[in-house]
Amino acid sequence: MKMSFRWYGDSDPVSLEYIRQIPNMKSIVSAVYDVKPGEVWPEESIAKMAKQCEDNGLVFDVVESIPVHEDIKLGRGEVDKLIEVYCENIRRCAKYGVKCVTYNFMPVFDWTRTQLDKKAPDGSTSLVMYWEQMKGLDPLKDDIHLPGWDSSYTQDEVRELINAYGEIGEEGLWANLERFLKKVIPVAEECEVRMAIHPDDPPYPIFGLPRIITNEENLDRMLAIVDSPANSLCLCTGSLGCAASNDVVAMVRKYSAADRIAFMHMRNILIMEDGSFEESGHLSNCGSLDMYDITKALVETGFDGYVRPDHGRMIWGETGKPGYGLYDRALGAAYINGLFEACEKANK
Ligand SMILES: [Mn+2]
């Protein structure tokens, strides 16, 4: 496996100088953040990021993410032109050494949480989603602002988008994903880039919005659209894992054995009785997932893709981007390194 770390560029309070000091750290996961979805990434921005990483003994070879424009997901407007821009961005990233591009196909909102700084008994804070806090919220009726939602949309625009997705439904979203993949994957193949789709987080409908990258049946369907290692998964244990019906260990084993995991997001979550969940420390005994079994499945199937410690808690008084502080993610990386070393030695 290749250990990696997400970095948000110059505005990130966590520096590359610090990231490089985490044992076994090799790759930086980042993106060009100053252009909107649907626009071409300036080559200078990609080149600058690659150079900054290189100057710190790291490699910028994973992009997270190239966002997919809502009109591509909705199949409306200038879809073909937007997909062509997307392909051009893949070509440009590849030119500067990128090997893996993460993206998602979630309507309107990325991840959904109700609170970003829930305090645990030990004083650490983390992201949570409590159904109790979701109850009664209706974005079609009320002006609601959940953390992490794109604030560039007005409430009216959000309502329009939710209605548009309601009209196309799950099958419409599948059709638009298929159209996207059939154009994008051949370009990725040419560029020797692996596209890695991130599962929906959480993997079930929110506010009636269709969600399709959610479970084994749907992952099978997605991978079959274009049967190529360039059409792969970013298997996020914490996203798939917050549906108790997903057997994450079995999914990891199956898709890694088939060489369809390009990127692993490794984190733990604690599922509560009512289906709410909290992002916990990475260790198995902190949450609902067995991180040892997940790592063992990767090692036994010869996984050689990228791994990053996903969201960490905020600990030791650190402030910054929720889920993306240095300290707890570094602890996560150290723990994951340990799991891999033990599993690899046992597997010899
Ligand atoms: Mn993730």
Residues whose N, C-alpha, C, O or C-beta is under 5 A from the ligand:
A	BS01	MN	C236 H265 D310
